[in-house]
């Protein structure tokens, strides 16, 4: 029987989970019309932080996708080169 390792959460994951929980509570209060001005300011700060996080993630994933595409293209080119070389060697072997 194999066990999967359980990783400790990263510090930002804990912070983000707390922020998302607070956003949920503050939104519920806002929907009931009981949000104070300081709470609204906290909600706005948390929403801005989540947007920054999303923007950073989107940018990072874009870079990762471009890099993966470059690696795929390089791998495809190398595979084609090797297949041509194999065909050449096979042709030489049959001629001999």
Backbone as CSV, one residue per row, in Angstrom:
resi,resn,N_x,N_y,N_z,CA_x,CA_y,CA_z,C_x,C_y,C_z
1,UNK,0.847,-1.158,0.000,0.000,0.000,0.000,0.905,1.237,0.000
2,UNK,0.623,2.170,-0.905,1.435,3.386,-0.969,0.690,4.545,-0.357
3,UNK,1.463,5.399,0.246,0.884,6.601,0.844,1.335,7.805,0.050
4,UNK,0.436,8.700,-0.154,0.814,9.934,-0.818,1.320,10.907,0.229
5,UNK,2.406,11.568,-0.116,2.956,12.548,0.813,2.038,13.762,0.871
6,UNK,1.820,14.227,2.064,1.011,15.427,2.260,1.961,16.581,2.491
7,UNK,1.888,17.542,1.598,2.773,18.690,1.707,2.174,19.744,2.620
8,UNK,3.045,20.418,3.304,2.598,21.541,4.117,2.181,22.669,3.185
9,UNK,1.121,23.380,3.545,0.706,24.475,2.664,1.771,25.576,2.622
10,UNK,1.873,26.194,1.471,2.799,27.311,1.340,2.250,28.481,2.140
11,UNK,3.121,29.368,2.612,2.641,30.501,3.413,1.581,31.333,2.692
12,UNK,1.740,31.535,1.403,0.750,32.349,0.695,-0.592,31.634,0.556
13,UNK,-0.598,30.299,0.577,-1.854,29.559,0.494,-2.688,29.780,1.755
14,UNK,-2.031,29.780,2.899,-2.740,30.007,4.148,-3.302,31.430,4.177
15,UNK,-2.469,32.380,3.774,-2.887,33.788,3.743,-4.055,33.975,2.781
16,UNK,-3.967,33.327,1.638,-5.022,33.456,0.630,-6.322,32.828,1.125
17,UNK,-6.236,31.683,1.766,-7.439,31.021,2.296,-8.113,31.904,3.340
18,UNK,-7.309,32.534,4.198,-7.879,33.445,5.198,-8.548,34.638,4.521
19,UNK,-7.893,35.186,3.512,-8.436,36.346,2.802,-9.743,35.975,2.109
20,UNK,-9.790,34.797,1.467,-11.009,34.386,0.788,-12.149,34.146,1.771
21,UNK,-11.825,33.599,2.935,-12.854,33.423,3.968,-13.403,34.755,4.434
22,UNK,-12.507,35.715,4.635,-12.936,37.047,5.059,-13.780,37.716,3.978
23,UNK,-13.402,37.532,2.716,-14.191,38.102,1.616,-15.605,37.538,1.645
24,UNK,-15.734,36.229,1.835,-17.059,35.606,1.890,-17.914,36.212,3.001
25,UNK,-17.317,36.366,4.172,-18.055,36.927,5.314,-18.450,38.375,5.030
26,UNK,-17.512,39.147,4.519,-17.797,40.556,4.249,-18.836,40.723,3.146
27,UNK,-18.806,39.849,2.140,-19.826,39.918,1.094,-21.211,39.581,1.648
28,UNK,-21.271,38.608,2.541,-22.555,38.265,3.160,-23.097,39.457,3.945
29,UNK,-22.203,40.126,4.668,-22.626,41.315,5.426,-23.082,42.423,4.477
30,UNK,-22.374,42.583,3.363,-22.742,43.616,2.390,-24.117,43.325,1.795
31,UNK,-24.385,42.047,1.492,-25.686,41.683,0.929,-26.832,41.920,1.907
32,UNK,-26.549,41.828,3.180,-27.562,42.105,4.203,-27.660,43.591,4.501
33,UNK,-26.767,44.396,3.914,-26.789,45.844,4.144,-26.190,46.234,5.477
34,UNK,-25.312,45.402,6.032,-24.751,45.668,7.357,-23.236,45.837,7.313
35,UNK,-22.700,46.253,6.184,-21.257,46.421,6.043,-20.880,47.835,6.465
36,UNK,-19.946,47.925,7.396,-19.488,49.245,7.841,-18.450,49.782,6.855
37,UNK,-18.158,51.058,6.959,-17.164,51.668,6.072,-15.791,51.027,6.251
38,UNK,-15.311,50.801,7.484,-14.016,50.123,7.626,-14.024,48.705,7.028
39,UNK,-15.138,47.992,7.182,-15.241,46.651,6.601,-15.231,46.725,5.073
40,UNK,-15.870,47.738,4.519,-15.870,47.932,3.065,-14.449,48.194,2.573
41,UNK,-13.682,48.954,3.347,-12.297,49.224,2.973,-11.473,47.940,2.996
42,UNK,-11.691,47.103,3.999,-10.984,45.824,4.087,-11.379,44.934,2.909
43,UNK,-12.665,44.890,2.608,-13.145,44.092,1.481,-12.500,44.561,0.184
44,UNK,-12.434,45.857,-0.024,-11.814,46.402,-1.234,-10.341,46.012,-1.305
45,UNK,-9.627,46.094,-0.187,-8.209,45.710,-0.166,-8.033,44.231,-0.502
46,UNK,-8.889,43.397,0.078,-8.792,41.965,-0.175,-9.091,41.633,-1.639
47,UNK,-10.101,42.292,-2.202,-10.450,42.044,-3.605,-9.299,42.491,-4.503
48,UNK,-8.687,43.622,-4.201,-7.537,44.080,-4.983,-6.375,43.081,-4.890
49,UNK,-6.149,42.539,-3.692,-5.075,41.557,-3.514,-5.360,40.303,-4.342
50,UNK,-6.605,39.864,-4.370,-6.970,38.688,-5.162,-6.788,38.964,-6.654
51,UNK,-7.129,40.173,-7.086,-6.935,40.538,-8.489,-5.451,40.544,-8.856
52,UNK,-4.626,41.100,-7.978,-3.174,41.101,-8.232,-2.660,39.678,-8.348
53,UNK,-3.117,38.829,-7.441,-2.703,37.424,-7.464,-3.126,36.767,-8.779
54,UNK,-4.356,37.026,-9.209,-4.850,36.450,-10.462,-4.048,36.976,-11.647
55,UNK,-3.741,38.261,-11.654,-2.959,38.847,-12.749,-1.558,38.243,-12.806
56,UNK,-0.928,38.081,-11.645,0.412,37.491,-11.598,0.377,36.043,-12.080
57,UNK,-0.630,35.305,-11.674,-0.766,33.915,-12.090,-0.981,33.822,-13.594
58,UNK,-1.852,34.677,-14.128,-2.125,34.687,-15.561,-0.850,34.997,-16.347
59,UNK,-0.083,35.986,-15.897,1.161,36.347,-16.561,2.160,35.184,-16.523
60,UNK,2.289,34.571,-15.357,3.204,33.450,-15.195,2.806,32.274,-16.083
61,UNK,1.526,31.982,-16.145,1.054,30.876,-16.985,1.270,31.178,-18.462
62,UNK,1.145,32.442,-18.832,1.418,32.824,-20.219,2.865,32.566,-20.590
63,UNK,3.782,32.941,-19.687,5.204,32.686,-19.921,5.477,31.183,-20.002
64,UNK,4.864,30.439,-19.109,5.055,28.991,-19.086,4.553,28.359,-20.381
65,UNK,3.398,28.797,-20.849,2.835,28.260,-22.085,3.742,28.550,-23.272
66,UNK,4.253,29.782,-23.357,5.158,30.123,-24.454,6.429,29.271,-24.402
67,UNK,6.976,29.096,-23.209,8.192,28.304,-23.053,7.935,26.847,-23.446
68,UNK,6.808,26.298,-23.015,6.473,24.915,-23.385,6.329,24.767,-24.894
69,UNK,5.726,25.750,-25.547,5.586,25.683,-26.999,6.946,25.707,-27.687
70,UNK,7.861,26.524,-27.190,9.205,26.554,-27.751,9.906,25.209,-27.583
71,UNK,9.756,24.609,-26.420,10.367,23.300,-26.171,9.744,22.222,-27.055
72,UNK,8.434,22.288,-27.240,7.770,21.310,-28.124,8.271,21.446,-29.553
73,UNK,8.388,22.677,-30.017,8.888,22.901,-31.377,10.310,22.372,-31.526
74,UNK,11.148,22.634,-30.539,12.535,22.145,-30.585,12.557,20.617,-30.566
75,UNK,11.720,20.020,-29.743,11.668,18.553,-29.674,11.176,17.974,-30.999
76,UNK,10.147,18.584,-31.585,9.647,18.107,-32.876,10.724,18.198,-33.952
77,UNK,11.454,19.298,-33.972,12.527,19.471,-34.965,13.604,18.414,-34.773
78,UNK,13.948,18.138,-33.534,14.982,17.125,-33.258,14.490,15.735,-33.649
79,UNK,13.237,15.438,-33.386,12.669,14.135,-33.769,12.708,13.978,-35.287
80,UNK,12.328,15.027,-35.999,12.366,14.958,-37.469,13.793,14.759,-37.974
81,UNK,14.746,15.451,-37.363,16.147,15.304,-37.749,16.617,13.870,-37.529
82,UNK,16.273,13.305,-36.379,16.678,11.926,-36.069,15.991,10.916,-36.991
83,UNK,14.720,11.160,-37.313,14.022,10.258,-38.229,14.672,10.285,-39.612
84,UNK,15.087,11.467,-40.066,15.782,11.562,-41.348,17.108,10.808,-41.300
85,UNK,17.808,10.954,-40.206,19.105,10.279,-40.050,18.919,8.761,-40.064
86,UNK,17.876,8.290,-39.380,17.587,6.849,-39.370,17.277,6.378,-40.782
87,UNK,16.488,7.158,-41.509,16.151,6.789,-42.891,17.406,6.741,-43.748
88,UNK,18.311,7.701,-43.564,19.571,7.696,-44.310,20.396,6.458,-43.999
89,UNK,20.525,6.155,-42.731,21.320,4.990,-42.320,20.697,3.703,-42.807
90,UNK,19.382,3.612,-42.759,18.683,2.419,-43.238,18.906,2.264,-44.744
91,UNK,18.830,3.373,-45.480,19.080,3.339,-46.917,20.502,2.919,-47.242
92,UNK,21.457,3.405,-46.469,22.861,3.027,-46.678,23.070,1.548,-46.382
93,UNK,22.393,1.061,-45.350,22.546,-0.341,-44.964,21.961,-1.254,-46.039
94,UNK,20.829,-0.878,-46.601,20.198,-1.691,-47.638,21.045,-1.678,-48.928
95,UNK,21.724,-0.560,-49.192,22.553,-0.450,-50.395,23.806,-1.307,-50.292
96,UNK,24.238,-1.535,-49.076,25.490,-2.297,-48.890,25.326,-3.777,-48.963
